[in-house]
Amino acid sequence: MLTQLYILALFTKIELAKELILIILGCIITLAFTYLPKYINRKCSENRIPNVIRYNNDSFARETIKYRFRNIITNIKADKYPDIPDYSELTGSKFSIGFLDNDIFSRYSDELLKSWAKQQNTQYDQNDVSKFFTNAPFIDVEHYFYFYILHHVNNSHGENTGKIIDPYRENKISSMEKDYFSTSGTHESKIKKLLELGLKIKNCTGDRNQEENLGKLLKMNLSANSTDLSQLFWEQFSEVRAAIDDSKEFWADYASDLGGTSRINILVDNFGIEFLSDIILGYYFILKKGRDTDIEIIYHVNELPIFVSDVKSGDEKLLFDILSKLTENNEEYTALLDDIRSFIGTKLIFRPDFFWNMPDNYNIVSKSEYKNTRELSAIKDIFNGSNLLIVKGDLNYRRMVGDRNYNPNKKIESRIGYIKCPVLIIRSFKSDCTLLGRKGRDFLRNKNIEQDWQSSGKYGIIQYIDNHR
């Protein structure tokens, strides 16, 4: 239009240039008002600590506080502990960290726990738990809730002084029995499928078969991580779709030749099917390198039964006790379990530490103010002295990268520079903390991805990072 007016001599060259500049400026301003607020909002929210008030659409935090916490307490009361406070009593009570000084936690009162308790007492209103729940970082809220549950369960049974009660033990047992004896036409027992794969691994020869078995085992491990006993109303997925699947890269770059491997550290997540898959994975590594070679698979587990499904000290014995009863009529399964159990204490090592019960980010091991902390000396070695570090599950992931609402396109490598060894991450998405980088871009472009893809447990990653420095 302007060109036509110029041709008709109604505009001079200077007037035409001015009009063009005004139009361009108008377009820039319009675009800025349209897209700049969205950009600023994303950048301001990225790297911020997720809590309930700041992120009204943070389904993971909000749904947990609104529903999961209530259901967890309700189930514990119904099972064996009717005397513990119900959820309304908790949310209506005074906020206090004082119970951490009692007999259960006092033996673990290291510098990190004291520092965390002092921080909560300093920052939050001591008269209102509900304000703490909506203002504190969600990872702190989670730990306060589970510390509170453990305190009340153990206090209500004074006759067990000195013996720590696991309020989730019965659920752990029943969930495995339910899976093993399920007769549903739509459900295949994951335990049986894992044991069948274990038999293949035991009798396997040839690199091609070993690679195939490893790929299957990693996918079954990911699917086993998709749910835990705190997800009381969410669907359980028999298969989890991997946004990143580095199974082939992991085999080619690492697992195909374990000649230089003497120690693999595994940060364990859930009990039951997932814990069994972790142990079979360790068994795989032992057989791959050779029964008589020097290799240790170290499973790092919680000292205390804090989270609903998480593996705690001594749970390896519970797992094999359950499996022995379930498989007593199957000679092949029994022989497999006996073979795996023969490595416990020598090559399969289970090591509890209270550090895994804490909400601190794992990069705390690299901070100068903690360089002389006695409690962190062994933890530092896990991140620096492994031939391979396997990180399992949502909470370990959040603590590894920092519990933030990241832009999913952000690279995870930028957050784990303190880890000085190769890393294998097996994690289904159950929170909004997700870093995918370039490998996840095709997944993110998929228009069929549900709105809650970051927290439903339906998607996940098998991600290998050669973080060796």
Salt bridges, closest charged atoms under 4 A:
GLU46 OE1 - ARG42 NH1 3.62
GLU46 OE1 - LYS43 NZ 4.00
GLU142 OE1 - ARG398 NH2 2.72
ASP166 OD2 - LYS172 NZ 3.00
ASP179 OD1 - HIS187 NE2 3.08
GLU212 OE2 - LYS216 NZ 3.22
ASP228 OD2 - LYS430 NZ 3.38
ASP245 OD2 - LYS219 NZ 3.02
ASP246 OD1 - LYS439 NZ 2.86
GLU274 OE2 - LYS392 NZ 2.75
ASP278 OD1 - LYS392 NZ 2.53
ASP315 OD2 - LYS172 NZ 2.88
ASP315 OD1 - LYS312 NZ 3.68
ASP321 OD2 - LYS317 NZ 2.94
ASP338 OD1 - ARG341 NH2 3.31
ASP339 OD2 - ARG291 NH2 2.66
GLU375 OE2 - ARG374 NH2 2.99
ASP381 OD2 - ARG263 NH2 3.03
ASP394 OD2 - ARG398 NH1 3.69
ASP394 OD1 - ARG427 NH2 2.67
ASP403 OD2 - ARG398 NH2 3.03
ASP442 OD1 - ARG445 NH1 2.70
GLU450 OE2 - LYS458 NZ 2.84
